[in-house]
Amino acid sequence: METAAETNVPSRESATWVDISVPLRDGMVHWPDNPEVRITRVQALERGDDATVSHLSLGAHTGTHVDAPAHFVQGAEGVDALAFDSLLGVARVLEIRDPRAIRVDELKAHAVQPGERVLFKTANSSRGWAAQRFLPDFVYLSLEGARYLAERSVRTVGIDYLSIGSPEEGVPTHQALLGAGVCIIEGLDLSSVSAGTYDLVCLPLRIAGGDGAPARAILRRR
C-alpha cells in the first residue's frame, strides 16, 4: 500500500490547520490601559427578534492581533497597508526556555535567518491565557533581542501574550522592530503546537489607517 509520502498526499496530521488565535470573550484579559472588551447581545432570536445581533466594543490590540507601524512610528503605514507576505507563508515556532525573556543568546542558538517569520512559544502559552487577570510578569522579547532580530532582517515575529515588549521597555522594543519593517503578531495561543516549521495564515481586520487590528491566525505543520 502506498503511503501519503509516496503519493505526495498530505497525511491527516500535516493537513490539519490549528487555530492559534484567542477567542474573543466579554470581559477577557486586556492590556491595562486599553479599552475593556465588551460583547453585548442587542438582538436575540430567543427574545423574539428577527435575528441575533451583537455589539462589539474593544481595543484594536485585543486578543490575537497585528501591530501596524503606525502603532509606534508617527506617520507610518496602517494595518490595511501591511504586505500580505508578512502574514502568509512559512513560519517557524521556536520554543523559548528562558522563563523571563527572549534574549540574544537563545535567538542565536536558533539560528534565525533573514526573511524568516518566527513565532515564540514561551511559558506564556501554559499560563497566560488561563488567567482571568493581566499578568505583568509575562515572557517578553528583550530590547537587545528586538534589535538583533531587526539587524537580522527578520520578516515577522509573533508572541504568545499581549505584547512583544515588556511593560518597562515596550515602546523602544516595538520601535526597534516596526521601524525596521518587522511585522508583529501578538496574543497568539501556541499551547497546542510544538516547535517546528509550519504554514502560517494570519489576517487582521482591514481597518483604514489602523494602528493595529484583531486577527485570526492558523498554522499547519509542514
C-alpha positions, -999 to 999 in steps of 0.1 A, spaced: 0 0 0 13 35 -9 20 59 20 9 95 20 46 105 15 49 82 -15 19 96 -32 26 133 -22 -7 134 -5 -5 152 29 -12 130 59 -42 138 81 -19 153 107 1 175 83 -31 186 65 -48 198 98 -49 235 104 -46 245 141 -62 277 153 -37 297 173 -59 328 179 -75 335 212 -114 335 213 -127 370 219 -149 370 251 -168 396 271 -146 408 299 -115 389 287 -80 400 298 -66 430 280 -36 454 283 -42 475 314 -47 509 298 -65 496 267 -104 496 264 -122 467 281 -137 440 259 -175 442 258 -196 419 237 -233 426 242 -263 408 226 -285 436 215 -310 414 195 -317 377 200 -339 351 183 -348 336 217 -362 370 227 -384 371 196 -362 394 175 -359 387 137 -321 380 141 -294 377 166 -270 407 167 -241 415 190 -225 448 197 -187 447 200 -166 472 219 -128 465 222 -94 480 215 -76 473 183 -49 454 203 -73 429 219 -66 392 220 -47 379 189 -38 410 169 -14 425 145 5 457 152 9 482 124 40 505 121 16 534 129 12 519 164 46 533 175 60 552 145 44 586 137 33 589 101 40 552 93 16 529 74 -16 514 89 -26 478 93 -45 480 60 -13 486 41 7 457 55 22 433 29 4 400 27 37 381 26 44 392 62 14 373 74 11 344 49 38 318 44 63 295 61 68 302 98 90 287 125 77 281 160 106 285 185 103 271 220 119 296 244 134 281 276 142 313 294 113 319 319 116 357 319 127 370 285 137 361 249 174 371 248 200 373 221 219 342 232 189 320 228 180 336 195 214 329 182 211 293 192 180 290 170 200 304 140 173 329 130 176 338 93 169 369 73 133 370 59 120 344 84 87 345 102 93 334 138 67 327 165 79 325 200 63 298 222 71 307 258 59 299 293 30 323 285 13 296 265 8 274 296 -2 302 320 -11 335 303 -45 328 287 -58 307 315 -55 336 339 -85 359 343 -63 389 352 -35 406 334 -1 390 342 26 417 343 54 391 346 48 376 311 77 364 290 87 392 265 113 399 238 142 418 253 152 452 237 185 437 227 167 407 212 145 431 192 175 450 179 192 417 170 161 405 150 159 438 132 195 436 123 189 401 110 161 414 88 135 390 101 102 394 83 77 387 111 77 380 149 49 366 170 45 361 207 20 343 229 8 372 251 -5 407 247 28 424 240 61 416 223 79 440 247 80 443 285 59 469 304 91 488 311 107 486 276 77 481 253 80 513 235 116 510 223 112 473 216 82 480 193 101 509 177 131 487 170 110 461 152 84 483 135 109 509 125 129 482 107 98 469 88 94 438 110 57 428 113 45 420 149 18 395 158 7 395 195 -17 375 216 -11 341 200 -21 308 217 6 283 209 -3 259 237 -14 232 212 16 233 188 52 222 192 84 237 179 88 232 141 81 246 107 45 255 97 24 272 71 10 304 86 -21 323 78 -28 354 98 -52 381 85 -60 412 105 -92 432 100 -88 458 72 -91 489 93 -83 520 72 -52 536 86 -55 514 117 -27 512 143 -35 475 146 -63 451 143 -77 418 158 -67 388 136 -75 351 131 -43 331 129 -39 294 119 -9 270 115 -4 238 95 26 217 101 49 212 71 
